[in-house]
Amino acid sequence: MKASSLKELRDELKIYPPEQLQSLCIRLAKFKKENKELLTYLMFEADNEQGYIDSVKEEIDESFEAINRRSTYLIKKSLRKILRDTNKYIKYSGIKTTELDLLIYFCRKIRTSKVPLSRSVALRNIYARQVVKIESVLDKLHEDIQIDYQDDIRFLKA
């Protein structure tokens, strides 16, 4: 089966009655956890972006507390999982300032949680890639917003 384009789907959805749209959304949410999470974000959390950011930060905190620190390999694996989840939440939001807030928070947690960046090239690379990503997102934003994040960037580069 070949998937239809977004335009075709959008045009087709216009002719459906609300009850049938609701059943389609529920059916779509049943198939994948990500679909259900995205629908949850859109329905319950999109109108309160700061609350959403705070809840994701709490989840990042819990994940950092659960990091297995026996070896740098396990730390690296845990950081990648936290980063994967963070990027998933960023994708749900789609707002650049939310992306900046969460990535900066992730990098701050790395710096403050005694992750041994000096002992592992892989850990340094994970951190460095996120700093580069933060800078590239920041370059696309308005100058006033860039000024708001300058202190965070200085901390991450120090």
Residue pairs with C-beta under 8 A, 6 or more apart in sequence:
4 12
13 21
16 24
25 39
28 35
28 39
29 35
29 36
29 39
30 36
34 88
37 88
37 92
38 92
41 52
41 92
41 93
42 92
45 51
45 52
45 55
46 52
46 93
49 93
49 95
49 98
52 89
52 93
52 98
53 98
53 101
53 102
56 86
56 89
56 102
57 102
57 105
59 85
60 82
60 86
60 102
60 105
60 106
60 109
61 109
63 78
63 81
63 82
63 85
64 82
64 109
64 113
66 78
67 74
67 75
67 78
67 79
67 113
67 115
68 74
68 75
68 78
69 75
72 116
72 119
72 120
72 122
72 123
75 115
75 116
75 120
75 123
76 120
76 122
76 123
76 126
79 110
79 115
79 123
79 126
80 126
82 106
83 106
83 126
83 130
86 102
86 103
86 106
89 102
90 98
90 99
90 102
90 103
93 99
96 137
96 140
96 141
97 141
97 145
99 137
100 134
100 137
100 138
100 141
100 149
103 130
103 133
103 134
103 137
104 134
104 149
104 152
104 156
106 130
107 127
107 130
107 131
107 134
107 156
108 152
108 155
108 156
110 117
110 126
110 127
111 155
111 156
115 123
116 123
117 123
117 124
117 127
118 124
131 156
131 157
134 153
134 156
135 153
138 145
138 146
138 149
138 153
139 146
